[in-house]
């Protein structure tokens, strides 16, 4: 365990966040093993872990899982080889030092139980002596030596068959050499070319992969999004994928064959067995190692691409969940539609459903004026302040409707906002929605969700399975287990970063609080319904099955607003209430008067209040929390203004400057909703006048940005945008990425998923650690 802690500490230290000691890792691991959650450890156990933050702790948690699995496998392998009586001190040492699962399996390969091979059959026939003789003394004549081992009864009736058997013995021995495998992997990673070719006859079926019909690029620099596009093409039977090293010229040895020869001291010196041994080497590479290593390295590329894609999804989800809330204001939600009508739902400031309706302002019924009258009446009746419009089909037409309503009835003083409806249909048909609105038509539930997600995106989006929110890159192609684990961690971190009002939060939101689960969340709601609002945090202990350990994990993230104790509305943990009382007593102030007195609190020296129980990090956090109790980390609410008259692709013209909302950030750029039902792409080369390595350095999901239209491709439903206002459509612009063209000249990145407004689109440990030192240098 000490070695695991030391290794994790070294890896975390390579990240920009700074040096981490093994004892910090050991403390965090102990807390995790006791059942503490990452949000709880990050917020309330800073003294114990040396102030490891939630990002470091998530990485630690992922890495701990991997290394423990590695240790379990190591133990099993040692036991297996020991049982075979083949475990030497040298081998045991190598196995104990193996730092990856790949290295561990390479060492185990010669001892792994496998089906009977040609080499094993030859060994059973006694041909191991011949193989050793020719390998150790190449001056021997292969034919002469082989003649002594002819045995028809054992299946080796002539010299050719005997030499073939000896060849397979050496081939299998060479192919199971862990040192050789390691060297070949390193060589191929640095020198191999990833190639993709069209499968004959698939031209029409695989047109969307046309950029990869004859594609070559260095394996070591293949970006994750292109790798995933290529793998998708292979999975759909359109592309064949391979690894190549240079051009294989007739009569020349492959570089990997030369490496095999060097490893085993095989070289053509004109001796009798040299030609035969060269054949063994050639067959070892072509038959045994090439396919094996190609599969491994493509698998590694796929795994790395998966991790990067998951990281992209997690980052976008984090930004979407922590988008600015409009706040507790009565809201009218509109779920746009044409033939089926626009679904309407009015919710009060707390999100409670007040009234629903279905109106038909668009074709074929065209009840425009009647609809405006209905909406105006609903707004007046329920004192609506906001109109939330889903950004799916007919959204711009419905936005225009809301605009006319506002102009016609200025006294209503309502504001219209376009809202992402990604996942709304998933929620509408969910079991959760059915329980929440058992008597409400499925189509109307979506309008409720749209209204609520404007009020508080976090509280509403937690009701939807994270991957259904649709802000990912190839989310259906990656490991669904890893994706779910990563996204669940993001949701947990976001919910706990904000905190929830225990008296108004839904069971779905409560279930994401540190220490709670679905059952406990339902029990809290049931207790609330039966006994009325909680007046103190301490009353939570009366909830069925909510014990002391759970209370410790959850209490700091649950808020009791306007309760008996003002600290219950803050992020101050109940375990530190005595500290706050001491601060109040020492300063001669009442706790209520302390809260919010910024000038006074900032003059206090945190060091004066530390003791053996509470260290400087805790005291500092408490003083900050007393300054702004229950502060929301989310930004101030702002909205984008879509330009009037720009409602579809045909309304766009190159050179237009528009305002839009970033819906998805990928490795190759950012997708922006400009109100035309099709997100436009700002390629990475057009995000800034400066060099951009990571688009996330410039934009994040939810940002409101100004963009210039560079290219409109109506047949392919693609829009090229630029955030560099000096770019001119149609001209080749020298961009900040080595002269690559800006967005107007850049096609949508090959294989990239299209972004549609109907569903606008990370703890990836391996990729983070791989880039750690480079990040630190920056």
Secondary structure, 3 states (H helix, E strand, C coil): CHHHHHHHHHHHHCCCCCCCCHHHHHHHHHHHHCCCCHHHHHHHCHHHHCCCCHHHHHHHHHHHHHHHHHHHHHHHHHHHHHHCCCCCHHHHHHHHHCCCHHHHHHHHHHHCCCCCCHHHHHHHCCCHHHHHHHHHCCCCCHHHHHHCCCEHHHCECCHHHHHHHHHHHHHHHHHCCHHHHHHHHHHHHHHCEEEEEECCCCCCCCHHHHHHCEEEEEHHHCCHHHHHHHHHHHHCCCEEEEEECCCCCCCCCCHHHHHHHHHHCCCCCCCCCHHHHHHHHHHHHHHHHHHHHHHHHHHHHHHHHHHHHHHHHHHHHHHHHCCCCCCCCCEEEEECCCCCCEEEEEECCCCCEEEEEEECCCCCCCCHHHHHHHHHHHHHHHCCCEEEEECCCCHHHHHHHHHHHHHHCHHHCCEEEEECCCCHHHHHCCHHHHHHCCCCCHHHHHHHHHHHHHHCHHHHHCCCCHHHCCCCCCCCCCCHHHHHHHHHHHHHHHHHHHCEECCCCCHHHHCCCCCCCHHHHHHHHHHHHHHCCCCCHHHHHHCCCCCHHHHHHHHHHEECCCCCCHHHHCCCCHHHHHHHHHHHHHHCCCHHHHCCCHHHHHHCCHHHHCCCCCCHHHHHHHHHHHHCCCCCCCCCCCCCCCCCCCCCHHHCCCCCEEEEEEEEEECCEEEEECCCCECEEEEHHHCCCCCCCCHHHCCCCCCEEEEEEEEEECCCCEEEEECCCCCCCCCCCCCCCCCCCCCCCCCCCCCCCCCEHHHCCCCCHHHHHHCHHHHHHC
